[in-house]
């Protein structure tokens, strides 16, 4: 199956809660996991990011797409 998402993180299903309409599936990310971000140069300068710094990544997306191989 092909899917458009390019950033992929391996994860393990940790819990599933369902009702008649929806299901909540929780995952534990399996390290190592990598992500990338494209930001403006102005944003980079404002944050003064440096290689090796530890930061938080906030993912703003409408979907987390679980894929079972």
C-alpha positions, 0 to 999 in steps of 0.5 A, spaced: 500 500 500 502 506 498 501 512 502 503 520 501 506 521 508 514 521 508 516 522 515 515 515 518 516 513 525 516 506 528 511 505 534 508 499 538 501 499 539 500 500 547 492 501 548 486 501 544 479 504 546 473 503 542 466 505 542 461 504 536 463 510 532 471 511 534 477 508 536 483 511 540 489 507 539 495 509 543 503 508 541 510 508 544 515 510 539 520 505 538 527 509 538 531 511 534 526 516 530 527 521 526 523 527 523 525 533 519 522 540 519 522 546 513 522 553 516 524 560 514 531 562 515 527 568 519 524 563 524 531 559 524 535 566 526 529 568 531 530 561 535 538 561 534 538 553 533 544 550 534 546 543 532 546 538 538 541 542 542 536 538 545 529 541 543 521 539 543 518 538 536 511 539 536 507 536 531 501 539 528 497 535 523 490 532 522 492 525 522 497 520 525 496 514 520 498 507 522 500 503 517 501 495 518 506 492 514 
